[in-house]
């Protein structure tokens, strides 16, 4: 006589890996920081202009956030490990920062998380790469703004001095006389070259880390060219706006801003890609 035994299947336990834990925190921090900036842009400029300008956030920042989080989730050659007790403590502090109604605190939390990973949870190569890219993302989203707030007058006057020299007109502080001598061009914080330079820096870091580029002293040249090119585009745009008030309205509008952003993106990506062309071609 045959008997059929029924073996109850044990429920499958889903284990949260350590890298997945860090990636979830990074997703929350980046999403909160990006949403705060996007909401502010929509309130100031409306939906159409906000969408046209990628919500006031460079496309490089969006891409870097995606690449950084993807690297954190890449579990290649990683030992299966659950979050440690100290990781949960760090995570709790991280959540406290991002729930505060201040967008910059989200990027501060992301920076702190990345530093913790690089110093104390760096046993997985993909985790290190993701943390480095996300840490670089906080430069244009947080640290360049902090730097600008500390030295705003000096930085704006520096931009105004270069524009004044190119136009051959007078300058008063951050105000440059129009070339037709009919009013002044005011260099505002949104037009500063510092923010654009930080975007170029982020582009170089993201691309070089993503393709596993081995850094050398020569990379300083490509990083410098990427940063210098976007500064040049920004200064040229300011100089064109300084010709007269009619041209100012056209170039300062959403289409002019989009064209300038596209040019900066092309130069930053171009110089960065050329600097890592060997590794990049091998991945394509």
Buried (B, 14 or more C-beta within 10 A) or exposed (E): EEEEEEEEEEEEEEEEBBBBBBBBBBBBBBBBBBEBBBBBBBEEBEEEBBBBBBBBBBBBBBBBBEBBBBBBBBBEEBEEBEBEEEBEEBBEEBEEBBEEEEBBBBBBBBBBBBEBBBEEBEEBBBBBBBBBBBBBBBBBBBBBBEBBEEEBEEBBBBBBBBBBEBBEBEBEEBBBBBBEEEEBBEBEBEBBBBBBBBBBBBBBBBBBBBBEBEEEEEBEEBBEBBBBBBBBBBBBBBBBBBBBBEBBEEBBEBEBBBBBBEBBBEBBBBBBBEBBEEBBEEEE
